[in-house]
Amino acid sequence: MNENILGLVAGAITSVAMLPQLIKVLKEKNVEDLSWLMITSLIGGLSLWVWYGFIKEELPIILSNAFAVLVNVCLLISYFVYRKK
């Protein structure tokens, strides 16, 4: 199997992992059980993976982690919009 295809498939699977959580938050407008610290840490780590992907010129790493950053940034924004004050 081509290693780029393997990387893209693996990246796609892990990148969409937080989508069900984001969809649930947007539908229910409930973020009570989310940890903003965990989401922020995940965004930081994923951003470093994107940077690493650019350094190594590895498109699967860049694309999958950039999408995951986007999903988690949306989740973090939702956290601050829907949290109880």
C-alpha positions, -999 to 999 in steps of 0.1 A, spaced: 0 0 0 12 35 -8 24 52 24 8 85 14 -26 68 11 -21 50 44 -12 84 60 -42 101 45 -66 73 56 -51 72 91 -52 110 93 -88 112 81 -100 87 107 -83 105 136 -92 139 123 -129 132 123 -128 117 158 -140 150 174 -167 157 149 -194 138 167 -186 158 199 -188 191 180 -221 181 163 -235 171 197 -224 204 213 -239 224 184 -272 205 186 -276 205 224 -258 238 231 -244 220 262 -207 221 270 -209 212 307 -189 180 303 -161 195 282 -127 205 294 -114 237 278 -79 228 291 -80 195 272 -93 211 240 -66 238 243 -39 213 248 -51 192 219 -51 223 196 -15 231 207 -3 195 200 -21 193 167 -7 227 156 28 214 163 20 183 141 10 207 113 42 226 117 61 193 117 43 183 85 54 215 68 90 209 79 89 174 66 68 183 36 43 156 44 9 164 30 -10 137 49 3 151 82 -5 187 73 -40 180 60 -52 157 87 -39 177 116 -50 211 101 -85 197 98 -84 184 134 -72 219 146 -102 235 128 -127 211 144 -111 216 179 -110 254 175 -148 253 166 -153 231 197 -133 256 219 -153 286 205 -185 266 212 -174 260 247 -170 297 255 -203 306 236 -224 280 254 -209 277 288 -230 287 318 -217 319 334 
